[in-house]
Every structure is written in structure tokens, then in C-alpha cells.
């Protein structure tokens, strides 16, 4: 199995913006050693951020740029299996966090996130 690292939405935004100073050494090493991947729901969350003017660049541009620059790709797991996995994640009411975490958890993959709730509830989530 290939070695992948799932990225939370804020990580994608910071990578696109070139905000590498926000990342820990461990996070940077993990990004260098693993193939970056996102849940497709990250694209929807980016759209929400665009619509609420928290970001100014369309999601497709962000994702395409990171695909070229670092090989970012979207996960292709069957959505029904992800939803089934996310039903057990009762530690959050945030559907984005549930689905992003479920995508990583389906294969016990790493998840790079600064979100402390996710990190406290998913053993392969980390920031520092």
C-alpha cells in the first residue's frame, strides 16, 4: 500500500498560500515522505470558505495548483463506505471534520490537521 497523508482543509489553504512557517518540522517531513491526498469534501469546504469570503481563490484553482506543485490528489474511496465510517465519529457535529477523518481512518492513514478535536479523537492525526 502506498504511503499517503490526508490533509485537512486549513492545511490545503496554508500550502496554497505558501505559509510554510505555520507547519512543524514533523509536518513538513511527513509532507515530503508521503503522497498528499484530500477527501473530496475538502473541495466543498473550500467552496464554503470562498462563498463566505474567508478565501478569495476558487477551490479548483487551489487544488489544481497543489496537484501540479506537490502531486495532491483526491481520494477515490466509495462515498457510502466513508459515510458508514463517519457515523461512528460522534465526537463532533461538524460534517466536514467527520468525513475528512473518515477518509483517513478507512485505511488508518495519517491526517495532518491543527484541529485539536480531531487530533484528540483520531490516533493518526497530528500537527506537531
N, C-alpha and C positions, 0 to 999 in steps of 0.2 A: 504494500500500500504506500502511496506517495505521502510525503510529509507536508501537511498543509497547516496554515494558520488562518483562522477566521478573523475578520476584522469587524469591530463594532462601528456604527455609523460615524461617531465622532473621530475615530481613528482615520477613516477614509477622508473626512473633511480636512483633518490636520495634515495628512500625507499630501493631498492635492495642493494645499496651501504652502507646502514646504516647511511646515512648523516642526522640524526635526528636533529642535531644542526641547519640545514638550515630551519627548519619548525617553524612557530609561535606557540604559545600556543593554539590559536584558531584552527589552522590546526591540531595539534595533538589531541585535544579534539574531533574534527569532525571526524577524522580517527577512534578514539576509539568508537564513538557513532553511526557510520553509516557503512553500508556494502560497502566496496570499489569495484568499478566497472570501467571497461575501455571500451571505444569504440574499436572495433576490429582494427580500423585504427592505434591505438597506436602500435600494433604489427608491422604493416608495417613501421611506422616511426622509431621504434626501429631497424628494419632491415636496413633502410637507414643510421641510425647512425652507425651501425656495418660496413656497406659497406664503409662508409667514415672515418672509424677508429676513430669515436668520442666515441664509446664504444667498449669493447672487448668481451662482453658476448653475445651469441645468444639470440634473443628475447624469444624463447620458454623456455630457462633456467630461464630468468628473471621472466617471467610470472608464470611459474610453481612454482618457489621458493616462490614468493609472494602469490600464491594461497594457498600453504601449510602454510606459516607463518602467513598470515592475512586474508585468505579467499577471496582474489582477484578473480574476475571472469569477463568474457567478456559479454558485453551487447548483447542481442539476438533480439533486435528490428529489424523489417524488414528494409532492407537497402534502399529500394525505399522511405519509409517514412522519413528516415534520410536525404536522398539527397533532397527530396522536402523541408524539413525544412531548410536545409543548403543553398538553393537557395535564401532565404531571408536575409542571413547574408553577405550583400555586404560590410561590414566594413573591410573585409580582403580579400586578394588574396591567402592566404595560405590555401590549401585544407585540410590539417591536422587540422588546427585550426577550420575551418568551420565544419568539420564532428564531431570532438570531442565535440564542443559546441552544435551542433545539437543533438547529442545523449543525452546530459544532458538536453537540452531545451525541448525535446519531452515530458518529464514528469515534467518539471520545477524543476529538481533535482539540488543539489549542484554540483559545479565543482571546484575542488581545482587546482589552477594554479597561478603561479607567473607572467604570461603573462599579462602585463598591458592593452594591446589592447583588449584581451578577457574580462578582468575584467571591463573595461570601457563600454563594449557593451553587456554583459550578466549579468543580475541583480543577479543571484545566483552564480556567480563566485567570488572567494575570495582567499586571501592569508593571510592577517593579521587580 
